[in-house]
């Protein structure tokens, strides 16, 4: 879930991927901005991100 929240934050703020505040979301794990971008790219290409986004919009 934290990966998704960071992707949303990046899209909302328009910041660079490398400027994401990973320490706020991952206190114990070592996560890089590249891994967040990897999941965004993967989910965008296979349509998963769009499906989740639409589901969240409908749910609200």
KASUL-V6287 format. One line per field, one symbol per residue. ss: DSSP state (2 for helix, 1 for strand, 0 for the rest). A space follows every 50 residues. Layout:
ss->???
//
This chain:
ss->02222222222220002220022220000000222222222222220222 2222222220
//
